[in-house]
């Protein structure tokens, strides 16, 4: 029930979250509070996902550099 970001990390849309909370029988006032917190967290989550992707790409590049250097030594 989640959508994967480009980095491959799962991302739950507001609509998906509201649906899951409704299916779980969470009271509307509590669901609204949960959605508000989730909305506030999304920019941080997006940045974290982007940083994780950059770190993964950097590690892949470093591994490639190491293997290429080994060929020239």
C-alpha positions in Angstrom: 0.0 0.0 0.0 3.0 2.3 -0.4 4.6 4.0 -3.3 8.4 3.7 -3.8 10.4 6.9 -4.2 13.1 7.0 -6.8 15.5 6.0 -4.1 13.5 2.8 -3.6 12.3 3.8 -0.2 8.6 3.4 0.5 6.5 6.5 0.7 2.9 6.6 2.0 0.7 9.2 0.5 -1.8 11.2 2.6 -4.7 9.4 0.9 -3.1 6.0 1.6 -2.5 7.0 5.2 -6.1 8.2 5.7 -7.4 5.0 4.2 -5.3 2.8 6.4 -6.3 4.8 9.5 -9.9 4.5 8.6 -9.6 0.8 8.0 -8.0 0.5 11.4 -10.9 2.3 13.0 -8.9 5.2 14.2 -11.1 8.1 15.4 -11.2 11.0 12.9 -9.7 13.5 15.4 -6.8 11.2 16.0 -6.4 10.4 12.3 -6.3 14.2 11.6 -3.5 14.6 14.2 -1.6 11.7 12.7 -1.9 13.1 9.2 -0.7 16.5 10.4 2.4 15.0 12.0 3.0 12.9 8.8 2.7 16.0 6.6 5.2 17.9 8.7 7.6 15.0 8.5 7.5 14.6 4.7 10.1 17.2 3.9 12.6 15.6 6.3 11.9 12.2 5.0 12.3 13.4 1.4 15.7 14.9 2.3 16.8 11.8 4.1 15.8 9.6 1.2 17.7 11.9 -1.2 20.8 11.8 1.1 20.6 8.0 1.3 20.4 7.8 -2.5 23.4 10.2 -2.8 25.4 8.2 -0.3 24.6 4.9 -2.1 25.6 6.4 -5.4 28.8 7.9 -3.9 29.7 4.5 -2.4 29.1 2.8 -5.8 31.3 5.4 -7.4 34.0 4.9 -4.8 33.9 1.2 -5.3 34.2 1.6 -9.0 37.2 4.0 -8.5 38.9 1.4 -6.2 38.4 -1.4 -8.8 39.6 0.9 -11.6 42.7 1.9 -9.6 43.5 -1.7 -8.9 43.6 -2.4 -12.7 46.2 0.4 -13.2 48.5 -0.6 -10.4 
